[in-house]
């Protein structure tokens, strides 16, 4: 497989190899792909949780159950749960 990189990305890869953390460019690329896979899985899990929470919220609303918290309080709770700011 042949991969073309921009000059900036190639410089990053060379820098990682030069740092001694990786033996060659292939190791850097493999690690980057593993990290991308982990990020994608995290995003997918957050999206699934968001959908689940939205359904629960909708069902609670249908039953007439409403929160007394403000939107800002709810938003902060969500950010705290997911480590997002």
PDB file of N, CA, C and O in Angstrom, chain B, residues numbered from 101:
ATOM      1  N   UNK B 101       0.843  -1.172   0.000  1.00  0.00           N
ATOM      2  CA  UNK B 101       0.000   0.000   0.000  1.00  0.00           C
ATOM      3  C   UNK B 101       0.891   1.240   0.000  1.00  0.00           C
ATOM      4  O   UNK B 101       1.905   1.310   0.694  1.00  0.00           O
ATOM      5  N   UNK B 102       0.479   2.190  -0.787  1.00  0.00           N
ATOM      6  CA  UNK B 102       1.225   3.442  -0.868  1.00  0.00           C
ATOM      7  C   UNK B 102       0.319   4.555  -0.361  1.00  0.00           C
ATOM      8  O   UNK B 102      -0.846   4.640  -0.748  1.00  0.00           O
ATOM      9  N   UNK B 103       0.858   5.408   0.508  1.00  0.00           N
ATOM     10  CA  UNK B 103       0.076   6.503   1.085  1.00  0.00           C
ATOM     11  C   UNK B 103       0.806   7.812   0.806  1.00  0.00           C
ATOM     12  O   UNK B 103       2.012   7.927   1.026  1.00  0.00           O
ATOM     13  N   UNK B 104       0.060   8.788   0.323  1.00  0.00           N
ATOM     14  CA  UNK B 104       0.630  10.117   0.093  1.00  0.00           C
ATOM     15  C   UNK B 104       0.232  11.024   1.252  1.00  0.00           C
ATOM     16  O   UNK B 104      -0.930  11.061   1.657  1.00  0.00           O
ATOM     17  N   UNK B 105       1.206  11.748   1.775  1.00  0.00           N
ATOM     18  CA  UNK B 105       0.951  12.666   2.877  1.00  0.00           C
ATOM     19  C   UNK B 105       1.285  14.082   2.461  1.00  0.00           C
ATOM     20  O   UNK B 105       2.134  14.308   1.598  1.00  0.00           O
ATOM     21  N   UNK B 106       0.612  15.026   3.080  1.00  0.00           N
ATOM     22  CA  UNK B 106       0.974  16.428   2.856  1.00  0.00           C
ATOM     23  C   UNK B 106       2.348  16.659   3.483  1.00  0.00           C
ATOM     24  O   UNK B 106       2.823  15.848   4.279  1.00  0.00           O
ATOM     25  N   UNK B 107       2.958  17.736   3.127  1.00  0.00           N
ATOM     26  CA  UNK B 107       4.280  18.060   3.669  1.00  0.00           C
ATOM     27  C   UNK B 107       4.229  18.160   5.190  1.00  0.00           C
ATOM     28  O   UNK B 107       5.125  17.679   5.883  1.00  0.00           O
ATOM     29  N   UNK B 108       3.174  18.789   5.699  1.00  0.00           N
ATOM     30  CA  UNK B 108       3.045  18.939   7.158  1.00  0.00           C
ATOM     31  C   UNK B 108       2.918  17.589   7.848  1.00  0.00           C
ATOM     32  O   UNK B 108       3.558  17.354   8.874  1.00  0.00           O
ATOM     33  N   UNK B 109       2.097  16.696   7.294  1.00  0.00           N
ATOM     34  CA  UNK B 109       1.931  15.373   7.901  1.00  0.00           C
ATOM     35  C   UNK B 109       3.222  14.564   7.818  1.00  0.00           C
ATOM     36  O   UNK B 109       3.579  13.865   8.766  1.00  0.00           O
ATOM     37  N   UNK B 110       3.914  14.655   6.707  1.00  0.00           N
ATOM     38  CA  UNK B 110       5.179  13.943   6.564  1.00  0.00           C
ATOM     39  C   UNK B 110       6.194  14.442   7.590  1.00  0.00           C
ATOM     40  O   UNK B 110       6.950  13.653   8.157  1.00  0.00           O
ATOM     41  N   UNK B 111       6.206  15.744   7.824  1.00  0.00           N
ATOM     42  CA  UNK B 111       7.100  16.321   8.832  1.00  0.00           C
ATOM     43  C   UNK B 111       6.746  15.797  10.223  1.00  0.00           C
ATOM     44  O   UNK B 111       7.632  15.495  11.023  1.00  0.00           O
ATOM     45  N   UNK B 112       5.451  15.692  10.504  1.00  0.00           N
ATOM     46  CA  UNK B 112       5.020  15.160  11.797  1.00  0.00           C
ATOM     47  C   UNK B 112       5.482  13.719  11.981  1.00  0.00           C
ATOM     48  O   UNK B 112       5.998  13.358  13.039  1.00  0.00           O
ATOM     49  N   UNK B 113       5.298  12.902  10.956  1.00  0.00           N
ATOM     50  CA  UNK B 113       5.695  11.497  11.034  1.00  0.00           C
ATOM     51  C   UNK B 113       7.197  11.397  11.260  1.00  0.00           C
ATOM     52  O   UNK B 113       7.643  10.652  12.133  1.00  0.00           O
ATOM     53  N   UNK B 114       7.981  12.138  10.485  1.00  0.00           N
ATOM     54  CA  UNK B 114       9.439  12.108  10.632  1.00  0.00           C
ATOM     55  C   UNK B 114       9.857  12.555  12.025  1.00  0.00           C
ATOM     56  O   UNK B 114      10.797  12.009  12.603  1.00  0.00           O
ATOM     57  N   UNK B 115       9.163  13.538  12.557  1.00  0.00           N
ATOM     58  CA  UNK B 115       9.465  14.045  13.898  1.00  0.00           C
ATOM     59  C   UNK B 115       9.209  12.976  14.955  1.00  0.00           C
ATOM     60  O   UNK B 115       9.989  12.835  15.896  1.00  0.00           O
ATOM     61  N   UNK B 116       8.129  12.230  14.807  1.00  0.00           N
ATOM     62  CA  UNK B 116       7.821  11.152  15.759  1.00  0.00           C
ATOM     63  C   UNK B 116       8.889  10.063  15.707  1.00  0.00           C
ATOM     64  O   UNK B 116       9.319   9.560  16.746  1.00  0.00           O
ATOM     65  N   UNK B 117       9.310   9.707  14.519  1.00  0.00           N
ATOM     66  CA  UNK B 117      10.356   8.687  14.381  1.00  0.00           C
ATOM     67  C   UNK B 117      11.660   9.208  14.980  1.00  0.00           C
ATOM     68  O   UNK B 117      12.347   8.492  15.709  1.00  0.00           O
ATOM     69  N   UNK B 118      11.988  10.444  14.671  1.00  0.00           N
ATOM     70  CA  UNK B 118      13.228  11.049  15.169  1.00  0.00           C
ATOM     71  C   UNK B 118      13.234  11.134  16.695  1.00  0.00           C
ATOM     72  O   UNK B 118      14.297  11.072  17.313  1.00  0.00           O
ATOM     73  N   UNK B 119      12.059  11.276  17.303  1.00  0.00           N
ATOM     74  CA  UNK B 119      11.981  11.381  18.763  1.00  0.00           C
ATOM     75  C   UNK B 119      12.373  10.085  19.454  1.00  0.00           C
ATOM     76  O   UNK B 119      12.691  10.078  20.643  1.00  0.00           O
ATOM     77  N   UNK B 120      12.350   8.986  18.703  1.00  0.00           N
ATOM     78  CA  UNK B 120      12.696   7.696  19.277  1.00  0.00           C
ATOM     79  C   UNK B 120      11.500   6.924  19.814  1.00  0.00           C
ATOM     80  O   UNK B 120      11.643   5.787  20.262  1.00  0.00           O
ATOM     81  N   UNK B 121      10.315   7.541  19.772  1.00  0.00           N
ATOM     82  CA  UNK B 121       9.109   6.854  20.250  1.00  0.00           C
ATOM     83  C   UNK B 121       8.665   5.754  19.285  1.00  0.00           C
ATOM     84  O   UNK B 121       7.990   4.806  19.685  1.00  0.00           O
ATOM     85  N   UNK B 122       9.042   5.884  18.030  1.00  0.00           N
ATOM     86  CA  UNK B 122       8.665   4.919  16.998  1.00  0.00           C
ATOM     87  C   UNK B 122       9.908   4.545  16.204  1.00  0.00           C
ATOM     88  O   UNK B 122      10.822   5.353  16.041  1.00  0.00           O
ATOM     89  N   UNK B 123       9.932   3.315  15.715  1.00  0.00           N
ATOM     90  CA  UNK B 123      11.075   2.851  14.937  1.00  0.00           C
ATOM     91  C   UNK B 123      11.025   3.279  13.481  1.00  0.00           C
ATOM     92  O   UNK B 123      12.060   3.434  12.834  1.00  0.00           O
ATOM     93  N   UNK B 124       9.807   3.471  12.966  1.00  0.00           N
ATOM     94  CA  UNK B 124       9.670   3.847  11.557  1.00  0.00           C
ATOM     95  C   UNK B 124       8.314   4.496  11.311  1.00  0.00           C
ATOM     96  O   UNK B 124       7.459   4.550  12.196  1.00  0.00           O
ATOM     97  N   UNK B 125       8.140   4.985  10.086  1.00  0.00           N
ATOM     98  CA  UNK B 125       6.918   5.693   9.730  1.00  0.00           C
ATOM     99  C   UNK B 125       5.691   4.786   9.815  1.00  0.00           C
ATOM    100  O   UNK B 125       4.608   5.255  10.165  1.00  0.00           O
ATOM    101  N   UNK B 126       5.836   3.516   9.507  1.00  0.00           N
ATOM    102  CA  UNK B 126       4.702   2.586   9.574  1.00  0.00           C
ATOM    103  C   UNK B 126       4.142   2.496  10.979  1.00  0.00           C
ATOM    104  O   UNK B 126       2.926   2.445  11.162  1.00  0.00           O
ATOM    105  N   UNK B 127       5.014   2.475  11.970  1.00  0.00           N
ATOM    106  CA  UNK B 127       4.543   2.433  13.363  1.00  0.00           C
ATOM    107  C   UNK B 127       3.744   3.683  13.712  1.00  0.00           C
ATOM    108  O   UNK B 127       2.731   3.604  14.406  1.00  0.00           O
ATOM    109  N   UNK B 128       4.199   4.827  13.234  1.00  0.00           N
ATOM    110  CA  UNK B 128       3.497   6.088  13.499  1.00  0.00           C
ATOM    111  C   UNK B 128       2.104   6.044  12.874  1.00  0.00           C
ATOM    112  O   UNK B 128       1.115   6.393  13.517  1.00  0.00           O
ATOM    113  N   UNK B 129       2.038   5.618  11.631  1.00  0.00           N
ATOM    114  CA  UNK B 129       0.756   5.562  10.922  1.00  0.00           C
ATOM    115  C   UNK B 129      -0.183   4.559  11.586  1.00  0.00           C
ATOM    116  O   UNK B 129      -1.372   4.837  11.742  1.00  0.00           O
ATOM    117  N   UNK B 130       0.339   3.389  11.982  1.00  0.00           N
ATOM    118  CA  UNK B 130      -0.506   2.388  12.662  1.00  0.00           C
ATOM    119  C   UNK B 130      -1.081   2.954  13.959  1.00  0.00           C
ATOM    120  O   UNK B 130      -2.263   2.778  14.254  1.00  0.00           O
ATOM    121  N   UNK B 131      -0.235   3.630  14.725  1.00  0.00           N
ATOM    122  CA  UNK B 131      -0.700   4.227  15.985  1.00  0.00           C
ATOM    123  C   UNK B 131      -1.752   5.293  15.709  1.00  0.00           C
ATOM    124  O   UNK B 131      -2.753   5.369  16.422  1.00  0.00           O
ATOM    125  N   UNK B 132      -1.544   6.103  14.704  1.00  0.00           N
ATOM    126  CA  UNK B 132      -2.523   7.134  14.355  1.00  0.00           C
ATOM    127  C   UNK B 132      -3.861   6.505  13.974  1.00  0.00           C
ATOM    128  O   UNK B 132      -4.918   7.006  14.357  1.00  0.00           O
ATOM    129  N   UNK B 133      -3.812   5.412  13.220  1.00  0.00           N
ATOM    130  CA  UNK B 133      -5.049   4.728  12.830  1.00  0.00           C
ATOM    131  C   UNK B 133      -5.732   4.089  14.036  1.00  0.00           C
ATOM    132  O   UNK B 133      -6.960   4.103  14.123  1.00  0.00           O
ATOM    133  N   UNK B 134      -4.956   3.529  14.971  1.00  0.00           N
ATOM    134  CA  UNK B 134      -5.547   2.976  16.194  1.00  0.00           C
ATOM    135  C   UNK B 134      -6.238   4.071  16.989  1.00  0.00           C
ATOM    136  O   UNK B 134      -7.340   3.876  17.502  1.00  0.00           O
ATOM    137  N   UNK B 135      -5.589   5.217  17.088  1.00  0.00           N
ATOM    138  CA  UNK B 135      -6.172   6.340  17.819  1.00  0.00           C
ATOM    139  C   UNK B 135      -7.450   6.827  17.138  1.00  0.00           C
ATOM    140  O   UNK B 135      -8.422   7.165  17.813  1.00  0.00           O
ATOM    141  N   UNK B 136      -7.452   6.865  15.817  1.00  0.00           N
ATOM    142  CA  UNK B 136      -8.639   7.275  15.075  1.00  0.00           C
ATOM    143  C   UNK B 136      -9.781   6.293  15.336  1.00  0.00           C
ATOM    144  O   UNK B 136     -10.929   6.697  15.520  1.00  0.00           O
ATOM    145  N   UNK B 137      -9.453   5.004  15.349  1.00  0.00           N
ATOM    146  CA  UNK B 137     -10.458   3.976  15.613  1.00  0.00           C
ATOM    147  C   UNK B 137     -11.055   4.155  17.012  1.00  0.00           C
ATOM    148  O   UNK B 137     -12.270   4.057  17.186  1.00  0.00           O
ATOM    149  N   UNK B 138     -10.211   4.414  18.000  1.00  0.00           N
ATOM    150  CA  UNK B 138     -10.679   4.642  19.371  1.00  0.00           C
ATOM    151  C   UNK B 138     -11.560   5.879  19.449  1.00  0.00           C
ATOM    152  O   UNK B 138     -12.593   5.866  20.119  1.00  0.00           O
ATOM    153  N   UNK B 139     -11.159   6.947  18.768  1.00  0.00           N
ATOM    154  CA  UNK B 139     -11.956   8.176  18.766  1.00  0.00           C
ATOM    155  C   UNK B 139     -13.310   7.933  18.132  1.00  0.00           C
ATOM    156  O   UNK B 139     -14.332   8.388  18.645  1.00  0.00           O
ATOM    157  N   UNK B 140     -13.322   7.215  17.011  1.00  0.00           N
ATOM    158  CA  UNK B 140     -14.583   6.910  16.339  1.00  0.00           C
ATOM    159  C   UNK B 140     -15.510   6.110  17.246  1.00  0.00           C
ATOM    160  O   UNK B 140     -16.717   6.353  17.281  1.00  0.00           O
ATOM    161  N   UNK B 141     -14.946   5.160  17.974  1.00  0.00           N
ATOM    162  CA  UNK B 141     -15.748   4.348  18.893  1.00  0.00           C
ATOM    163  C   UNK B 141     -16.302   5.211  20.021  1.00  0.00           C
ATOM    164  O   UNK B 141     -17.446   5.027  20.438  1.00  0.00           O
ATOM    165  N   UNK B 142     -15.506   6.145  20.513  1.00  0.00           N
ATOM    166  CA  UNK B 142     -15.960   7.044  21.567  1.00  0.00           C
ATOM    167  C   UNK B 142     -17.090   7.935  21.069  1.00  0.00           C
ATOM    168  O   UNK B 142     -18.090   8.124  21.763  1.00  0.00           O
ATOM    169  N   UNK B 143     -16.934   8.473  19.887  1.00  0.00           N
ATOM    170  CA  UNK B 143     -17.979   9.322  19.305  1.00  0.00           C
ATOM    171  C   UNK B 143     -19.260   8.522  19.103  1.00  0.00           C
ATOM    172  O   UNK B 143     -20.353   9.006  19.394  1.00  0.00           O
ATOM    173  N   UNK B 144     -19.124   7.307  18.608  1.00  0.00           N
ATOM    174  CA  UNK B 144     -20.291   6.448  18.397  1.00  0.00           C
ATOM    175  C   UNK B 144     -21.001   6.167  19.721  1.00  0.00           C
ATOM    176  O   UNK B 144     -22.230   6.199  19.783  1.00  0.00           O
ATOM    177  N   UNK B 145     -20.236   5.892  20.778  1.00  0.00           N
ATOM    178  CA  UNK B 145     -20.823   5.622  22.084  1.00  0.00           C
ATOM    179  C   UNK B 145     -21.523   6.855  22.634  1.00  0.00           C
ATOM    180  O   UNK B 145     -22.607   6.751  23.207  1.00  0.00           O
ATOM    181  N   UNK B 146     -20.912   8.018  22.465  1.00  0.00           N
ATOM    182  CA  UNK B 146     -21.542   9.264  22.935  1.00  0.00           C
ATOM    183  C   UNK B 146     -22.833   9.529  22.178  1.00  0.00           C
ATOM    184  O   UNK B 146     -23.827   9.946  22.772  1.00  0.00           O
ATOM    185  N   UNK B 147     -22.828   9.293  20.886  1.00  0.00           N
ATOM    186  CA  UNK B 147     -24.020   9.499  20.077  1.00  0.00           C
ATOM    187  C   UNK B 147     -25.128   8.543  20.517  1.00  0.00           C
ATOM    188  O   UNK B 147     -26.287   8.943  20.630  1.00  0.00           O
ATOM    189  N   UNK B 148     -24.775   7.287  20.763  1.00  0.00           N
ATOM    190  CA  UNK B 148     -25.769   6.307  21.215  1.00  0.00           C
ATOM    191  C   UNK B 148     -26.347   6.726  22.561  1.00  0.00           C
ATOM    192  O   UNK B 148     -27.553   6.616  22.783  1.00  0.00           O
ATOM    193  N   UNK B 149     -25.484   7.212  23.467  1.00  0.00           N
ATOM    194  CA  UNK B 149     -25.961   7.668  24.772  1.00  0.00           C
ATOM    195  C   UNK B 149     -26.872   8.880  24.610  1.00  0.00           C
ATOM    196  O   UNK B 149     -27.899   8.982  25.281  1.00  0.00           O
ATOM    197  N   UNK B 150     -26.498   9.792  23.727  1.00  0.00           N
ATOM    198  CA  UNK B 150     -27.320  10.978  23.481  1.00  0.00           C
ATOM    199  C   UNK B 150     -28.701  10.568  22.974  1.00  0.00           C
ATOM    200  O   UNK B 150     -29.719  11.076  23.446  1.00  0.00           O
ATOM    201  N   UNK B 151     -28.729   9.654  22.018  1.00  0.00           N
ATOM    202  CA  UNK B 151     -30.015   9.182  21.480  1.00  0.00           C
ATOM    203  C   UNK B 151     -30.852   8.523  22.577  1.00  0.00           C
ATOM    204  O   UNK B 151     -32.058   8.752  22.672  1.00  0.00           O
ATOM    205  N   UNK B 152     -30.203   7.707  23.398  1.00  0.00           N
ATOM    206  CA  UNK B 152     -30.904   7.036  24.490  1.00  0.00           C
ATOM    207  C   UNK B 152     -31.493   8.059  25.457  1.00  0.00           C
ATOM    208  O   UNK B 152     -32.652   7.949  25.857  1.00  0.00           O
ATOM    209  N   UNK B 153     -30.690   9.049  25.829  1.00  0.00           N
ATOM    210  CA  UNK B 153     -31.148  10.077  26.748  1.00  0.00           C
ATOM    211  C   UNK B 153     -32.270  10.917  26.133  1.00  0.00           C
ATOM    212  O   UNK B 153     -33.194  11.326  26.836  1.00  0.00           O
ATOM    213  N   UNK B 154     -32.193  11.172  24.834  1.00  0.00           N
ATOM    214  CA  UNK B 154     -33.247  11.926  24.157  1.00  0.00           C
ATOM    215  C   UNK B 154     -34.564  11.154  24.182  1.00  0.00           C
ATOM    216  O   UNK B 154     -35.625  11.734  24.409  1.00  0.00           O
ATOM    217  N   UNK B 155     -34.491   9.859  23.952  1.00  0.00           N
ATOM    218  CA  UNK B 155     -35.700   9.025  23.998  1.00  0.00           C
ATOM    219  C   UNK B 155     -36.275   9.019  25.412  1.00  0.00           C
ATOM    220  O   UNK B 155     -37.484   9.157  25.597  1.00  0.00           O
ATOM    221  N   UNK B 156     -35.405   8.859  26.408  1.00  0.00           N
ATOM    222  CA  UNK B 156     -35.886   8.890  27.788  1.00  0.00           C
ATOM    223  C   UNK B 156     -36.548  10.225  28.104  1.00  0.00           C
ATOM    224  O   UNK B 156     -37.604  10.265  28.735  1.00  0.00           O
ATOM    225  N   UNK B 157     -35.936  11.303  27.672  1.00  0.00           N
ATOM    226  CA  UNK B 157     -36.498  12.638  27.895  1.00  0.00           C
ATOM    227  C   UNK B 157     -37.841  12.809  27.216  1.00  0.00           C
ATOM    228  O   UNK B 157     -38.771  13.372  27.794  1.00  0.00           O
ATOM    229  N   UNK B 158     -37.940  12.329  26.001  1.00  0.00           N
ATOM    230  CA  UNK B 158     -39.205  12.412  25.270  1.00  0.00           C
ATOM    231  C   UNK B 158     -40.285  11.625  26.006  1.00  0.00           C
ATOM    232  O   UNK B 158     -41.400  12.112  26.190  1.00  0.00           O
ATOM    233  N   UNK B 159     -39.946  10.403  26.425  1.00  0.00           N
ATOM    234  CA  UNK B 159     -40.920   9.567  27.125  1.00  0.00           C
ATOM    235  C   UNK B 159     -41.347  10.202  28.444  1.00  0.00           C
ATOM    236  O   UNK B 159     -42.519  10.134  28.817  1.00  0.00           O
ATOM    237  N   UNK B 160     -40.409  10.813  29.145  1.00  0.00           N
ATOM    238  CA  UNK B 160     -40.761  11.503  30.389  1.00  0.00           C
ATOM    239  C   UNK B 160     -41.699  12.673  30.116  1.00  0.00           C
ATOM    240  O   UNK B 160     -42.658  12.899  30.854  1.00  0.00           O
ATOM    241  N   UNK B 161     -41.412  13.411  29.049  1.00  0.00           N
ATOM    242  CA  UNK B 161     -42.283  14.521  28.668  1.00  0.00           C
ATOM    243  C   UNK B 161     -43.688  14.051  28.332  1.00  0.00           C
ATOM    244  O   UNK B 161     -44.673  14.691  28.699  1.00  0.00           O
ATOM    245  N   UNK B 162     -43.770  12.933  27.634  1.00  0.00           N
ATOM    246  CA  UNK B 162     -45.074  12.351  27.287  1.00  0.00           C
ATOM    247  C   UNK B 162     -45.861  11.973  28.544  1.00  0.00           C
ATOM    248  O   UNK B 162     -47.090  12.035  28.556  1.00  0.00           O
ATOM    249  N   UNK B 163     -45.147  11.583  29.594  1.00  0.00           N
ATOM    250  CA  UNK B 163     -45.814  11.210  30.844  1.00  0.00           C
ATOM    251  C   UNK B 163     -46.066  12.424  31.730  1.00  0.00           C
ATOM    252  O   UNK B 163     -46.638  12.293  32.812  1.00  0.00           O
ATOM    253  N   UNK B 164     -45.641  13.606  31.279  1.00  0.00           N
ATOM    254  CA  UNK B 164     -45.836  14.823  32.069  1.00  0.00           C
ATOM    255  C   UNK B 164     -44.775  15.046  33.125  1.00  0.00           C
ATOM    256  O   UNK B 164     -44.953  15.866  34.026  1.00  0.00           O
ATOM    257  N   UNK B 165     -43.672  14.323  33.022  1.00  0.00           N
ATOM    258  CA  UNK B 165     -42.573  14.486  33.976  1.00  0.00           C
ATOM    259  C   UNK B 165     -41.572  15.492  33.409  1.00  0.00           C
ATOM    260  O   UNK B 165     -41.002  15.276  32.339  1.00  0.00           O
ATOM    261  N   UNK B 166     -41.368  16.579  34.126  1.00  0.00           N
ATOM    262  CA  UNK B 166     -40.475  17.618  33.640  1.00  0.00           C
ATOM    263  C   UNK B 166     -39.429  17.954  34.685  1.00  0.00           C
ATOM    264  O   UNK B 166     -39.694  17.873  35.885  1.00  0.00           O
ATOM    265  N   UNK B 167     -38.244  18.330  34.235  1.00  0.00           N
ATOM    266  CA  UNK B 167     -37.157  18.708  35.120  1.00  0.00           C
ATOM    267  C   UNK B 167     -37.321  20.154  35.562  1.00  0.00           C
ATOM    268  O   UNK B 167     -37.821  20.996  34.816  1.00  0.00           O
ATOM    269  N   UNK B 168     -36.899  20.421  36.772  1.00  0.00           N
ATOM    270  CA  UNK B 168     -36.906  21.805  37.258  1.00  0.00           C
ATOM    271  C   UNK B 168     -35.553  22.470  37.011  1.00  0.00           C
ATOM    272  O   UNK B 168     -35.377  23.653  37.305  1.00  0.00           O
ATOM    273  N   UNK B 169     -34.583  21.698  36.462  1.00  0.00           N
ATOM    274  CA  UNK B 169     -33.268  22.262  36.186  1.00  0.00           C
ATOM    275  C   UNK B 169     -33.318  23.141  34.951  1.00  0.00           C
ATOM    276  O   UNK B 169     -34.114  22.913  34.039  1.00  0.00           O
ATOM    277  N   UNK B 170     -32.458  24.149  34.933  1.00  0.00           N
ATOM    278  CA  UNK B 170     -32.344  25.018  33.764  1.00  0.00           C
ATOM    279  C   UNK B 170     -31.574  24.300  32.663  1.00  0.00           C
ATOM    280  O   UNK B 170     -30.916  23.288  32.908  1.00  0.00           O
ATOM    281  N   UNK B 171     -31.663  24.829  31.462  1.00  0.00           N
ATOM    282  CA  UNK B 171     -30.901  24.254  30.350  1.00  0.00           C
ATOM    283  C   UNK B 171     -29.416  24.276  30.663  1.00  0.00           C
ATOM    284  O   UNK B 171     -28.709  23.308  30.384  1.00  0.00           O
ATOM    285  N   UNK B 172     -28.932  25.379  31.244  1.00  0.00           N
ATOM    286  CA  UNK B 172     -27.504  25.490  31.577  1.00  0.00           C
ATOM    287  C   UNK B 172     -27.086  24.413  32.568  1.00  0.00           C
ATOM    288  O   UNK B 172     -25.999  23.851  32.438  1.00  0.00           O
ATOM    289  N   UNK B 173     -27.927  24.113  33.557  1.00  0.00           N
ATOM    290  CA  UNK B 173     -27.604  23.068  34.527  1.00  0.00           C
ATOM    291  C   UNK B 173     -27.543  21.698  33.855  1.00  0.00           C
ATOM    292  O   UNK B 173     -26.648  20.898  34.130  1.00  0.00           O
ATOM    293  N   UNK B 174     -28.493  21.443  32.983  1.00  0.00           N
ATOM    294  CA  UNK B 174     -28.516  20.170  32.265  1.00  0.00           C
ATOM    295  C   UNK B 174     -27.290  20.054  31.360  1.00  0.00           C
ATOM    296  O   UNK B 174     -26.647  19.006  31.302  1.00  0.00           O
ATOM    297  N   UNK B 175     -26.977  21.139  30.656  1.00  0.00           N
ATOM    298  CA  UNK B 175     -25.820  21.139  29.756  1.00  0.00           C
ATOM    299  C   UNK B 175     -24.528  20.868  30.535  1.00  0.00           C
ATOM    300  O   UNK B 175     -23.683  20.096  30.083  1.00  0.00           O
ATOM    301  N   UNK B 176     -24.376  21.494  31.693  1.00  0.00           N
ATOM    302  CA  UNK B 176     -23.174  21.291  32.509  1.00  0.00           C
ATOM    303  C   UNK B 176     -23.091  19.842  32.994  1.00  0.00           C
ATOM    304  O   UNK B 176     -22.002  19.269  33.037  1.00  0.00           O
ATOM    305  N   UNK B 177     -24.218  19.249  33.356  1.00  0.00           N
ATOM    306  CA  UNK B 177     -24.232  17.850  33.798  1.00  0.00           C
ATOM    307  C   UNK B 177     -23.808  16.924  32.674  1.00  0.00           C
ATOM    308  O   UNK B 177     -23.059  15.973  32.896  1.00  0.00           O
ATOM    309  N   UNK B 178     -24.285  17.199  31.463  1.00  0.00           N
ATOM    310  CA  UNK B 178     -23.909  16.390  30.312  1.00  0.00           C
ATOM    311  C   UNK B 178     -22.416  16.526  30.020  1.00  0.00           C
ATOM    312  O   UNK B 178     -21.730  15.537  29.767  1.00  0.00           O
ATOM    313  N   UNK B 179     -21.923  17.769  30.059  1.00  0.00           N
ATOM    314  CA  UNK B 179     -20.500  18.001  29.806  1.00  0.00           C
ATOM    315  C   UNK B 179     -19.639  17.312  30.863  1.00  0.00           C
ATOM    316  O   UNK B 179     -18.593  16.751  30.538  1.00  0.00           O
ATOM    317  N   UNK B 180     -20.067  17.347  32.117  1.00  0.00           N
ATOM    318  CA  UNK B 180     -19.315  16.697  33.183  1.00  0.00           C
ATOM    319  C   UNK B 180     -19.292  15.190  32.984  1.00  0.00           C
ATOM    320  O   UNK B 180     -18.261  14.546  33.181  1.00  0.00           O
ATOM    321  N   UNK B 181     -20.432  14.628  32.593  1.00  0.00           N
ATOM    322  CA  UNK B 181     -20.517  13.179  32.396  1.00  0.00           C
ATOM    323  C   UNK B 181     -19.597  12.720  31.284  1.00  0.00           C
ATOM    324  O   UNK B 181     -18.991  11.652  31.376  1.00  0.00           O
ATOM    325  N   UNK B 182     -19.486  13.528  30.221  1.00  0.00           N
ATOM    326  CA  UNK B 182     -18.724  13.105  29.038  1.00  0.00           C
ATOM    327  C   UNK B 182     -17.355  13.773  28.946  1.00  0.00           C
ATOM    328  O   UNK B 182     -16.630  13.556  27.974  1.00  0.00           O
ATOM    329  N   UNK B 183     -16.994  14.573  29.929  1.00  0.00           N
ATOM    330  CA  UNK B 183     -15.684  15.207  29.898  1.00  0.00           C
ATOM    331  C   UNK B 183     -15.533  16.195  28.757  1.00  0.00           C
ATOM    332  O   UNK B 183     -14.447  16.360  28.201  1.00  0.00           O
ATOM    333  N   UNK B 184     -16.637  16.850  28.414  1.00  0.00           N
ATOM    334  CA  UNK B 184     -16.638  17.801  27.301  1.00  0.00           C
ATOM    335  C   UNK B 184     -16.882  19.193  27.877  1.00  0.00           C
ATOM    336  O   UNK B 184     -17.634  19.358  28.838  1.00  0.00           O
ATOM    337  N   UNK B 185     -16.240  20.183  27.279  1.00  0.00           N
ATOM    338  CA  UNK B 185     -16.511  21.550  27.717  1.00  0.00           C
ATOM    339  C   UNK B 185     -16.673  22.457  26.537  1.00  0.00           C
ATOM    340  O   UNK B 185     -16.907  23.654  26.706  1.00  0.00           O
TER     341      UNK B 185
END
